[in-house]
Amino acid sequence: MTSALNVHWQSQLFAAYALQEVLDKPIDGETPQSRLKQLGMMTVLYMMHQSHEKLTLSNIVKITGLTRNAVAESVDPLVERGILTETIVKNSMGRGTARQFEFCPEIFDRLRSGSEERKRGA
């Protein structure tokens, strides 16, 4: 069973990872405002992931109140950075397509490694 403290440390490690990946590795032509939006979006996506919600544009729009274009503006650079992977799936009605995202598994491997290092150092 995961303790509340472990969940807290995982969240802290994720926040540190997000800051490092987005602020320390800017994409050409990217504005500071765009990077801050990406950090906020990563927080929303991580909370959705922890709640086992599908990371689709529609779900993100519902949670954030942003337009689809505004969500895409924050999510697309995260895909470009390799933080998220994108797949095209059937939409909830089964007729059209939807963009669905997942965090790259390597991110959670890095977080687990960081958590193990923290335990050894404690």
N, CA, C and O atoms as CSV, one atom per row, in Angstrom:
chain,resi,resn,atom,element,x,y,z
A,1,MET,N,N,0.835,-1.180,0.000
A,1,MET,CA,C,0.000,0.000,0.000
A,1,MET,C,C,0.881,1.244,0.000
A,1,MET,O,O,1.866,1.314,0.735
A,2,THR,N,N,0.526,2.220,-0.822
A,2,THR,CA,C,1.287,3.447,-0.919
A,2,THR,C,C,0.890,4.383,0.208
A,2,THR,O,O,-0.292,4.675,0.392
A,3,SER,N,N,1.860,4.847,0.953
A,3,SER,CA,C,1.558,5.762,2.062
A,3,SER,C,C,1.338,7.169,1.531
A,3,SER,O,O,1.740,7.497,0.414
A,4,ALA,N,N,0.696,7.993,2.343
A,4,ALA,CA,C,0.461,9.390,1.974
A,4,ALA,C,C,1.786,10.114,1.770
A,4,ALA,O,O,1.891,10.994,0.915
A,5,LEU,N,N,2.791,9.746,2.548
A,5,LEU,CA,C,4.097,10.374,2.403
A,5,LEU,C,C,4.721,10.030,1.055
A,5,LEU,O,O,5.305,10.898,0.406
A,6,ASN,N,N,4.604,8.783,0.631
A,6,ASN,CA,C,5.128,8.392,-0.671
A,6,ASN,C,C,4.426,9.136,-1.791
A,6,ASN,O,O,5.072,9.573,-2.744
A,7,VAL,N,N,3.118,9.285,-1.690
A,7,VAL,CA,C,2.366,10.027,-2.707
A,7,VAL,C,C,2.853,11.467,-2.740
A,7,VAL,O,O,3.022,12.052,-3.809
A,8,HIS,N,N,3.075,12.030,-1.561
A,8,HIS,CA,C,3.584,13.406,-1.478
A,8,HIS,C,C,4.947,13.519,-2.169
A,8,HIS,O,O,5.171,14.443,-2.951
A,9,TRP,N,N,5.854,12.584,-1.881
A,9,TRP,CA,C,7.182,12.622,-2.494
A,9,TRP,C,C,7.106,12.429,-4.001
A,9,TRP,O,O,7.845,13.075,-4.744
A,10,GLN,N,N,6.223,11.551,-4.462
A,10,GLN,CA,C,6.063,11.351,-5.904
A,10,GLN,C,C,5.600,12.646,-6.567
A,10,GLN,O,O,6.087,13.006,-7.638
A,11,SER,N,N,4.669,13.337,-5.938
A,11,SER,CA,C,4.185,14.608,-6.479
A,11,SER,C,C,5.302,15.646,-6.510
A,11,SER,O,O,5.427,16.399,-7.476
A,12,GLN,N,N,6.102,15.684,-5.466
A,12,GLN,CA,C,7.222,16.622,-5.419
A,12,GLN,C,C,8.253,16.293,-6.497
A,12,GLN,O,O,8.761,17.192,-7.167
A,13,LEU,N,N,8.558,15.022,-6.663
A,13,LEU,CA,C,9.504,14.606,-7.698
A,13,LEU,C,C,8.970,14.936,-9.089
A,13,LEU,O,O,9.723,15.360,-9.967
A,14,PHE,N,N,7.657,14.737,-9.284
A,14,PHE,CA,C,7.069,15.052,-10.584
A,14,PHE,C,C,7.175,16.547,-10.856
A,14,PHE,O,O,7.522,16.946,-11.968
A,15,ALA,N,N,6.884,17.377,-9.866
A,15,ALA,CA,C,6.970,18.831,-10.043
A,15,ALA,C,C,8.401,19.248,-10.387
A,15,ALA,O,O,8.615,20.083,-11.265
A,16,ALA,N,N,9.372,18.665,-9.694
A,16,ALA,CA,C,10.773,18.981,-9.979
A,16,ALA,C,C,11.150,18.533,-11.391
A,16,ALA,O,O,11.854,19.247,-12.105
A,17,TYR,N,N,10.686,17.359,-11.787
A,17,TYR,CA,C,10.943,16.852,-13.138
A,17,TYR,C,C,10.350,17.804,-14.170
A,17,TYR,O,O,11.007,18.146,-15.154
A,18,ALA,N,N,9.099,18.237,-13.946
A,18,ALA,CA,C,8.422,19.134,-14.888
A,18,ALA,C,C,9.193,20.440,-15.036
A,18,ALA,O,O,9.410,20.921,-16.149
A,19,LEU,N,N,9.599,21.004,-13.913
A,19,LEU,CA,C,10.371,22.253,-13.968
A,19,LEU,C,C,11.654,22.079,-14.764
A,19,LEU,O,O,11.993,22.912,-15.604
A,20,GLN,N,N,12.357,21.000,-14.496
A,20,GLN,CA,C,13.628,20.751,-15.186
A,20,GLN,C,C,13.419,20.574,-16.688
A,20,GLN,O,O,14.128,21.182,-17.490
A,21,GLU,N,N,12.455,19.750,-17.065
A,21,GLU,CA,C,12.238,19.456,-18.481
A,21,GLU,C,C,11.759,20.673,-19.275
A,21,GLU,O,O,12.184,20.882,-20.411
A,22,VAL,N,N,10.887,21.462,-18.684
A,22,VAL,CA,C,10.286,22.575,-19.428
A,22,VAL,C,C,11.140,23.840,-19.341
A,22,VAL,O,O,11.378,24.485,-20.363
A,23,LEU,N,N,11.598,24.204,-18.164
A,23,LEU,CA,C,12.342,25.458,-18.032
A,23,LEU,C,C,13.793,25.342,-18.480
A,23,LEU,O,O,14.341,26.289,-19.045
A,24,ASP,N,N,14.419,24.204,-18.236
A,24,ASP,CA,C,15.835,24.056,-18.583
A,24,ASP,C,C,16.079,23.670,-20.035
A,24,ASP,O,O,17.213,23.732,-20.509
A,25,LYS,N,N,15.027,23.271,-20.746
A,25,LYS,CA,C,15.197,22.805,-22.128
A,25,LYS,C,C,14.182,23.480,-23.048
A,25,LYS,O,O,13.283,22.818,-23.566
A,26,PRO,N,N,14.318,24.799,-23.256
A,26,PRO,CA,C,13.334,25.495,-24.098
A,26,PRO,C,C,13.395,25.023,-25.557
A,26,PRO,O,O,14.448,24.643,-26.067
A,27,ILE,N,N,12.255,25.061,-26.189
A,27,ILE,CA,C,12.138,24.742,-27.607
A,27,ILE,C,C,12.350,26.034,-28.379
A,27,ILE,O,O,11.935,27.097,-27.917
A,28,ASP,N,N,12.987,25.969,-29.546
A,28,ASP,CA,C,13.229,27.169,-30.353
A,28,ASP,C,C,11.940,27.951,-30.589
A,28,ASP,O,O,10.918,27.386,-30.977
A,29,GLY,N,N,12.007,29.258,-30.348
A,29,GLY,CA,C,10.878,30.133,-30.579
A,29,GLY,C,C,9.817,30.119,-29.492
A,29,GLY,O,O,8.797,30.797,-29.612
A,30,GLU,N,N,10.044,29.363,-28.447
A,30,GLU,CA,C,9.070,29.229,-27.370
A,30,GLU,C,C,9.185,30.427,-26.417
A,30,GLU,O,O,10.286,30.885,-26.110
A,31,THR,N,N,8.052,30.916,-25.965
A,31,THR,CA,C,8.045,32.061,-25.056
A,31,THR,C,C,8.027,31.584,-23.603
A,31,THR,O,O,7.629,30.453,-23.325
A,32,PRO,N,N,8.454,32.436,-22.688
A,32,PRO,CA,C,8.351,32.082,-21.271
A,32,PRO,C,C,6.893,31.803,-20.873
A,32,PRO,O,O,6.631,30.926,-20.050
A,33,GLN,N,N,5.967,32.536,-21.447
A,33,GLN,CA,C,4.547,32.318,-21.156
A,33,GLN,C,C,4.115,30.908,-21.561
A,33,GLN,O,O,3.368,30.246,-20.840
A,34,SER,N,N,4.584,30.465,-22.702
A,34,SER,CA,C,4.256,29.117,-23.172
A,34,SER,C,C,4.797,28.066,-22.205
A,34,SER,O,O,4.118,27.084,-21.905
A,35,ARG,N,N,6.014,28.274,-21.721
A,35,ARG,CA,C,6.604,27.304,-20.790
A,35,ARG,C,C,5.812,27.247,-19.483
A,35,ARG,O,O,5.605,26.169,-18.927
A,36,LEU,N,N,5.374,28.401,-18.998
A,36,LEU,CA,C,4.561,28.410,-17.773
A,36,LEU,C,C,3.222,27.705,-17.990
A,36,LEU,O,O,2.742,27.003,-17.100
A,37,LYS,N,N,2.623,27.884,-19.152
A,37,LYS,CA,C,1.369,27.186,-19.461
A,37,LYS,C,C,1.587,25.677,-19.491
A,37,LYS,O,O,0.741,24.908,-19.035
A,38,GLN,N,N,2.723,25.266,-20.030
A,38,GLN,CA,C,3.029,23.836,-20.076
A,38,GLN,C,C,3.181,23.255,-18.675
A,38,GLN,O,O,2.730,22.141,-18.409
A,39,LEU,N,N,3.815,24.008,-17.781
A,39,LEU,CA,C,3.961,23.539,-16.401
A,39,LEU,C,C,2.609,23.380,-15.735
A,39,LEU,O,O,2.363,22.388,-15.050
A,40,GLY,N,N,1.736,24.347,-15.932
A,40,GLY,CA,C,0.388,24.246,-15.389
A,40,GLY,C,C,-0.354,23.059,-15.975
A,40,GLY,O,O,-1.051,22.339,-15.259
A,41,MET,N,N,-0.204,22.856,-17.278
A,41,MET,CA,C,-0.877,21.741,-17.936
A,41,MET,C,C,-0.337,20.416,-17.424
A,41,MET,O,O,-1.104,19.469,-17.247
A,42,MET,N,N,0.964,20.329,-17.183
A,42,MET,CA,C,1.524,19.082,-16.655
A,42,MET,C,C,0.940,18.756,-15.286
A,42,MET,O,O,0.712,17.589,-14.967
A,43,THR,N,N,0.699,19.780,-14.481
A,43,THR,CA,C,0.087,19.560,-13.177
A,43,THR,C,C,-1.318,19.000,-13.335
A,43,THR,O,O,-1.689,18.044,-12.654
A,44,VAL,N,N,-2.097,19.592,-14.230
A,44,VAL,CA,C,-3.463,19.113,-14.483
A,44,VAL,C,C,-3.422,17.675,-14.994
A,44,VAL,O,O,-4.174,16.823,-14.520
A,45,LEU,N,N,-2.548,17.407,-15.959
A,45,LEU,CA,C,-2.472,16.069,-16.550
A,45,LEU,C,C,-2.023,15.032,-15.525
A,45,LEU,O,O,-2.514,13.903,-15.529
A,46,TYR,N,N,-1.103,15.404,-14.654
A,46,TYR,CA,C,-0.638,14.470,-13.625
A,46,TYR,C,C,-1.768,14.127,-12.662
A,46,TYR,O,O,-1.928,12.968,-12.277
A,47,MET,N,N,-2.549,15.126,-12.274
A,47,MET,CA,C,-3.688,14.874,-11.383
A,47,MET,C,C,-4.727,13.985,-12.081
A,47,MET,O,O,-5.307,13.096,-11.456
A,48,MET,N,N,-4.955,14.224,-13.355
A,48,MET,CA,C,-5.872,13.368,-14.107
A,48,MET,C,C,-5.334,11.940,-14.158
A,48,MET,O,O,-6.080,10.978,-13.978
A,49,HIS,N,N,-4.043,11.815,-14.404
A,49,HIS,CA,C,-3.402,10.492,-14.464
A,49,HIS,C,C,-3.558,9.764,-13.126
A,49,HIS,O,O,-3.882,8.577,-13.090
A,50,GLN,N,N,-3.326,10.486,-12.033
A,50,GLN,CA,C,-3.457,9.894,-10.705
A,50,GLN,C,C,-4.897,9.458,-10.429
A,50,GLN,O,O,-5.124,8.526,-9.657
A,51,SER,N,N,-5.866,10.124,-11.053
A,51,SER,CA,C,-7.289,9.795,-10.878
A,51,SER,C,C,-7.774,8.784,-11.911
A,51,SER,O,O,-8.961,8.464,-11.962
A,52,HIS,N,N,-6.852,8.282,-12.736
A,52,HIS,CA,C,-7.159,7.289,-13.772
A,52,HIS,C,C,-8.163,7.810,-14.797
A,52,HIS,O,O,-8.983,7.050,-15.313
A,53,GLU,N,N,-8.096,9.102,-15.088
A,53,GLU,CA,C,-8.932,9.683,-16.128
A,53,GLU,C,C,-8.171,9.647,-17.438
A,53,GLU,O,O,-6.950,9.802,-17.459
A,54,LYS,N,N,-8.890,9.444,-18.530
A,54,LYS,CA,C,-8.243,9.458,-19.834
A,54,LYS,C,C,-7.805,10.875,-20.166
A,54,LYS,O,O,-8.537,11.841,-19.952
A,55,LEU,N,N,-6.596,10.973,-20.691
A,55,LEU,CA,C,-6.040,12.277,-21.050
A,55,LEU,C,C,-6.403,12.590,-22.495
A,55,LEU,O,O,-5.558,12.516,-23.387
A,56,THR,N,N,-7.655,12.935,-22.714
A,56,THR,CA,C,-8.116,13.333,-24.044
A,56,THR,C,C,-8.338,14.836,-24.057
A,56,THR,O,O,-8.519,15.455,-23.008
A,57,LEU,N,N,-8.324,15.422,-25.252
A,57,LEU,CA,C,-8.577,16.856,-25.342
A,57,LEU,C,C,-9.913,17.214,-24.704
A,57,LEU,O,O,-10.006,18.205,-23.980
A,58,SER,N,N,-10.940,16.427,-24.962
A,58,SER,CA,C,-12.270,16.727,-24.412
A,58,SER,C,C,-12.266,16.706,-22.891
A,58,SER,O,O,-12.844,17.592,-22.261
A,59,ASN,N,N,-11.628,15.717,-22.296
A,59,ASN,CA,C,-11.570,15.653,-20.834
A,59,ASN,C,C,-10.779,16.821,-20.255
A,59,ASN,O,O,-11.157,17.388,-19.230
A,60,ILE,N,N,-9.687,17.177,-20.914
A,60,ILE,CA,C,-8.874,18.299,-20.436
A,60,ILE,C,C,-9.665,19.604,-20.544
A,60,ILE,O,O,-9.596,20.451,-19.653
A,61,VAL,N,N,-10.413,19.762,-21.634
A,61,VAL,CA,C,-11.254,20.953,-21.809
A,61,VAL,C,C,-12.279,21.035,-20.685
A,61,VAL,O,O,-12.493,22.104,-20.113
A,62,LYS,N,N,-12.917,19.902,-20.365
A,62,LYS,CA,C,-13.921,19.895,-19.292
A,62,LYS,C,C,-13.324,20.327,-17.957
A,62,LYS,O,O,-13.936,21.099,-17.218
A,63,ILE,N,N,-12.140,19.832,-17.653
A,63,ILE,CA,C,-11.522,20.120,-16.361
A,63,ILE,C,C,-10.999,21.550,-16.281
A,63,ILE,O,O,-11.162,22.213,-15.257
A,64,THR,N,N,-10.370,22.032,-17.359
A,64,THR,CA,C,-9.716,23.341,-17.309
A,64,THR,C,C,-10.618,24.499,-17.707
A,64,THR,O,O,-10.393,25.635,-17.288
A,65,GLY,N,N,-11.639,24.222,-18.515
A,65,GLY,CA,C,-12.473,25.304,-19.037
A,65,GLY,C,C,-11.830,26.032,-20.206
A,65,GLY,O,O,-12.381,27.013,-20.707
A,66,LEU,N,N,-10.678,25.565,-20.641
A,66,LEU,CA,C,-10.003,26.158,-21.800
A,66,LEU,C,C,-10.656,25.688,-23.093
A,66,LEU,O,O,-11.393,24.702,-23.102
A,67,THR,N,N,-10.386,26.392,-24.172
A,67,THR,CA,C,-10.843,25.935,-25.484
A,67,THR,C,C,-9.959,24.785,-25.942
A,67,THR,O,O,-8.876,24.568,-25.398
A,68,ARG,N,N,-10.422,24.054,-26.939
A,68,ARG,CA,C,-9.616,22.953,-27.485
A,68,ARG,C,C,-8.284,23.477,-28.020
A,68,ARG,O,O,-7.243,22.846,-27.832
A,69,ASN,N,N,-8.321,24.636,-28.689
A,69,ASN,CA,C,-7.082,25.204,-29.233
A,69,ASN,C,C,-6.113,25.588,-28.121
A,69,ASN,O,O,-4.910,25.365,-28.249
A,70,ALA,N,N,-6.619,26.160,-27.035
A,70,ALA,CA,C,-5.752,26.542,-25.919
A,70,ALA,C,C,-5.130,25.314,-25.271
A,70,ALA,O,O,-3.958,25.333,-24.895
A,71,VAL,N,N,-5.905,24.252,-25.141
A,71,VAL,CA,C,-5.363,23.000,-24.587
A,71,VAL,C,C,-4.284,22.460,-25.521
A,71,VAL,O,O,-3.206,22.069,-25.071
A,72,ALA,N,N,-4.572,22.439,-26.808
A,72,ALA,CA,C,-3.600,21.926,-27.777
A,72,ALA,C,C,-2.307,22.739,-27.750
A,72,ALA,O,O,-1.222,22.176,-27.893
A,73,GLU,N,N,-2.411,24.055,-27.569
A,73,GLU,CA,C,-1.213,24.905,-27.509
A,73,GLU,C,C,-0.304,24.540,-26.345
A,73,GLU,O,O,0.914,24.698,-26.432
A,74,SER,N,N,-0.888,24.055,-25.262
A,74,SER,CA,C,-0.076,23.657,-24.102
A,74,SER,C,C,0.364,22.209,-24.169
A,74,SER,O,O,1.423,21.857,-23.649
A,75,VAL,N,N,-0.432,21.371,-24.801
A,75,VAL,CA,C,-0.134,19.936,-24.846
A,75,VAL,C,C,0.848,19.600,-25.971
A,75,VAL,O,O,1.731,18.762,-25.789
A,76,ASP,N,N,0.704,20.239,-27.112
A,76,ASP,CA,C,1.558,19.904,-28.261
A,76,ASP,C,C,3.053,20.023,-27.962
A,76,ASP,O,O,3.813,19.144,-28.367
A,77,PRO,N,N,3.510,21.078,-27.266
A,77,PRO,CA,C,4.944,21.121,-26.930
A,77,PRO,C,C,5.368,19.996,-25.982
A,77,PRO,O,O,6.519,19.561,-26.020
A,78,LEU,N,N,4.458,19.524,-25.138
A,78,LEU,CA,C,4.790,18.413,-24.244
A,78,LEU,C,C,4.985,17.123,-25.039
A,78,LEU,O,O,5.802,16.277,-24.677
A,79,VAL,N,N,4.225,16.985,-26.123
A,79,VAL,CA,C,4.423,15.845,-27.028
A,79,VAL,C,C,5.762,16.001,-27.738
A,79,VAL,O,O,6.526,15.044,-27.860
A,80,GLU,N,N,6.041,17.225,-28.209
A,80,GLU,CA,C,7.308,17.489,-28.903
A,80,GLU,C,C,8.513,17.220,-28.001
A,80,GLU,O,O,9.549,16.747,-28.469
A,81,ARG,N,N,8.376,17.518,-26.727
A,81,ARG,CA,C,9.460,17.286,-25.766
A,81,ARG,C,C,9.636,15.811,-25.426
A,81,ARG,O,O,10.658,15.426,-24.858
A,82,GLY,N,N,8.650,14.980,-25.769
A,82,GLY,CA,C,8.720,13.560,-25.430
A,82,GLY,C,C,8.205,13.250,-24.040
A,82,GLY,O,O,8.420,12.151,-23.528
A,83,ILE,N,N,7.529,14.204,-23.424
A,83,ILE,CA,C,6.944,13.974,-22.105
A,83,ILE,C,C,5.648,13.187,-22.242
A,83,ILE,O,O,5.345,12.314,-21.430
A,84,LEU,N,N,4.890,13.512,-23.283
A,84,LEU,CA,C,3.628,12.819,-23.570
A,84,LEU,C,C,3.734,12.093,-24.893
A,84,LEU,O,O,4.472,12.508,-25.786
A,85,THR,N,N,2.993,11.005,-25.013
A,85,THR,CA,C,2.813,10.363,-26.315
A,85,THR,C,C,1.360,10.572,-26.711
A,85,THR,O,O,0.472,10.646,-25.861
A,86,GLU,N,N,1.140,10.664,-27.988
A,86,GLU,CA,C,-0.208,10.906,-28.504
A,86,GLU,C,C,-0.642,9.740,-29.376
A,86,GLU,O,O,0.125,9.241,-30.200
A,87,THR,N,N,-1.870,9.321,-29.184
A,87,THR,CA,C,-2.468,8.321,-30.055
A,87,THR,C,C,-3.827,8.835,-30.493
A,87,THR,O,O,-4.475,9.611,-29.791
A,88,ILE,N,N,-4.237,8.392,-31.652
A,88,ILE,CA,C,-5.561,8.738,-32.166
A,88,ILE,C,C,-6.467,7.550,-31.863
A,88,ILE,O,O,-6.194,6.427,-32.286
A,89,VAL,N,N,-7.535,7.804,-31.135
A,89,VAL,CA,C,-8.479,6.764,-30.733
A,89,VAL,C,C,-9.871,7.157,-31.188
A,89,VAL,O,O,-10.089,8.283,-31.636
A,90,LYS,N,N,-10.808,6.238,-31.076
A,90,LYS,CA,C,-12.205,6.566,-31.381
A,90,LYS,C,C,-12.726,7.489,-30.292
A,90,LYS,O,O,-12.372,7.353,-29.121
A,91,ASN,N,N,-13.569,8.428,-30.695
A,91,ASN,CA,C,-14.124,9.329,-29.686
A,91,ASN,C,C,-15.159,8.594,-28.845
A,91,ASN,O,O,-15.465,7.429,-29.101
A,92,SER,N,N,-15.692,9.277,-27.845
A,92,SER,CA,C,-16.604,8.626,-26.899
A,92,SER,C,C,-17.875,8.114,-27.562
A,92,SER,O,O,-18.533,7.214,-27.039
A,93,MET,N,N,-18.220,8.682,-28.705
A,93,MET,CA,C,-19.412,8.223,-29.419
A,93,MET,C,C,-19.085,7.082,-30.375
A,93,MET,O,O,-19.987,6.454,-30.929
A,94,GLY,N,N,-17.803,6.815,-30.566
A,94,GLY,CA,C,-17.385,5.702,-31.406
A,94,GLY,C,C,-17.414,5.973,-32.892
A,94,GLY,O,O,-17.174,5.065,-33.687
A,95,ARG,N,N,-17.700,7.192,-33.284
A,95,ARG,CA,C,-17.802,7.498,-34.717
A,95,ARG,C,C,-16.606,8.252,-35.258
A,95,ARG,O,O,-16.150,7.982,-36.369
A,96,GLY,N,N,-16.103,9.177,-34.499
A,96,GLY,CA,C,-14.987,10.003,-34.955
A,96,GLY,C,C,-13.699,9.613,-34.258
A,96,GLY,O,O,-13.583,8.533,-33.679
A,97,THR,N,N,-12.738,10.516,-34.328
A,97,THR,CA,C,-11.466,10.259,-33.680
A,97,THR,C,C,-11.216,11.298,-32.593
A,97,THR,O,O,-11.788,12.388,-32.599
A,98,ALA,N,N,-10.358,10.928,-31.677
A,98,ALA,CA,C,-9.977,11.812,-30.585
A,98,ALA,C,C,-8.488,11.658,-30.328
A,98,ALA,O,O,-7.911,10.592,-30.543
A,99,ARG,N,N,-7.882,12.733,-29.869
A,99,ARG,CA,C,-6.473,12.685,-29.479
A,99,ARG,C,C,-6.409,12.276,-28.012
A,99,ARG,O,O,-7.025,12.902,-27.150
A,100,GLN,N,N,-5.656,11.220,-27.748
A,100,GLN,CA,C,-5.477,10.759,-26.375
A,100,GLN,C,C,-3.991,10.773,-26.061
A,100,GLN,O,O,-3.165,10.434,-26.908
A,101,PHE,N,N,-3.661,11.166,-24.848
A,101,PHE,CA,C,-2.272,11.318,-24.442
A,101,PHE,C,C,-1.964,10.415,-23.264
A,101,PHE,O,O,-2.849,10.033,-22.498
A,102,GLU,N,N,-0.695,10.086,-23.140
A,102,GLU,CA,C,-0.190,9.342,-21.985
A,102,GLU,C,C,1.186,9.889,-21.659
A,102,GLU,O,O,1.913,10.339,-22.544
A,103,PHE,N,N,1.536,9.849,-20.391
A,103,PHE,CA,C,2.898,10.184,-20.021
A,103,PHE,C,C,3.803,9.059,-20.499
A,103,PHE,O,O,3.431,7.888,-20.426
A,104,CYS,N,N,4.985,9.404,-20.984
A,104,CYS,CA,C,5.948,8.389,-21.395
A,104,CYS,C,C,6.350,7.580,-20.162
A,104,CYS,O,O,6.609,8.154,-19.105
A,105,PRO,N,N,6.402,6.267,-20.288
A,105,PRO,CA,C,6.739,5.419,-19.131
A,105,PRO,C,C,8.095,5.757,-18.509
A,105,PRO,O,O,8.295,5.552,-17.312
A,106,GLU,N,N,9.019,6.269,-19.308
A,106,GLU,CA,C,10.345,6.608,-18.796
A,106,GLU,C,C,10.264,7.650,-17.683
A,106,GLU,O,O,11.104,7.671,-16.784
A,107,ILE,N,N,9.253,8.511,-17.747
A,107,ILE,CA,C,9.102,9.536,-16.715
A,107,ILE,C,C,8.901,8.875,-15.360
A,107,ILE,O,O,9.532,9.262,-14.376
A,108,PHE,N,N,8.032,7.888,-15.309
A,108,PHE,CA,C,7.739,7.232,-14.037
A,108,PHE,C,C,8.907,6.360,-13.589
A,108,PHE,O,O,9.110,6.159,-12.392
A,109,ASP,N,N,9.671,5.846,-14.543
A,109,ASP,CA,C,10.899,5.129,-14.176
A,109,ASP,C,C,11.873,6.085,-13.484
A,109,ASP,O,O,12.494,5.735,-12.481
A,110,ARG,N,N,11.997,7.300,-14.035
A,110,ARG,CA,C,12.883,8.301,-13.433
A,110,ARG,C,C,12.382,8.709,-12.047
A,110,ARG,O,O,13.175,8.890,-11.123
A,111,LEU,N,N,11.062,8.851,-11.910
A,111,LEU,CA,C,10.505,9.229,-10.608
A,111,LEU,C,C,10.741,8.131,-9.580
A,111,LEU,O,O,11.063,8.415,-8.427
A,112,ARG,N,N,10.578,6.859,-10.004
A,112,ARG,CA,C,10.839,5.745,-9.095
A,112,ARG,C,C,12.300,5.732,-8.667
A,112,ARG,O,O,12.617,5.497,-7.501
A,113,SER,N,N,13.186,5.986,-9.628
A,113,SER,CA,C,14.617,6.034,-9.302
A,113,SER,C,C,14.899,7.138,-8.303
A,113,SER,O,O,15.654,6.943,-7.351
A,114,GLY,N,N,14.295,8.300,-8.519
A,114,GLY,CA,C,14.480,9.418,-7.590
A,114,GLY,C,C,13.934,9.107,-6.222
A,114,GLY,O,O,14.514,9.508,-5.212
A,115,SER,N,N,12.811,8.389,-6.174
A,115,SER,CA,C,12.215,8.017,-4.897
A,115,SER,C,C,13.104,7.020,-4.161
A,115,SER,O,O,13.254,7.093,-2.941
A,116,GLU,N,N,13.692,6.090,-4.909
A,116,GLU,CA,C,14.583,5.101,-4.292
A,116,GLU,C,C,15.847,5.778,-3.760
A,116,GLU,O,O,16.347,5.423,-2.693
A,117,GLU,N,N,16.359,6.760,-4.517
A,117,GLU,CA,C,17.532,7.501,-4.059
A,117,GLU,C,C,17.209,8.259,-2.777
A,117,GLU,O,O,18.035,8.316,-1.866
A,118,ARG,N,N,16.026,8.836,-2.699
A,118,ARG,CA,C,15.599,9.585,-1.514
A,118,ARG,C,C,15.545,8.649,-0.319
A,118,ARG,O,O,15.988,9.009,0.772
A,119,LYS,N,N,14.999,7.435,-0.517
A,119,LYS,CA,C,14.901,6.467,0.586
A,119,LYS,C,C,16.297,6.077,1.085
A,119,LYS,O,O,16.519,5.980,2.292
A,120,ARG,N,N,17.226,5.855,0.168
A,120,ARG,CA,C,18.588,5.460,0.565
A,120,ARG,C,C,19.278,6.587,1.329
A,120,ARG,O,O,20.065,6.333,2.240
A,121,GLY,N,N,18.982,7.826,0.956
A,121,GLY,CA,C,19.615,8.974,1.602
A,121,GLY,C,C,19.008,9.331,2.926
A,121,GLY,O,O,19.615,10.059,3.711
A,122,ALA,N,N,17.795,8.822,3.196
A,122,ALA,CA,C,17.096,9.180,4.447
A,122,ALA,C,C,17.613,8.416,5.624
A,122,ALA,O,O,17.130,8.603,6.741
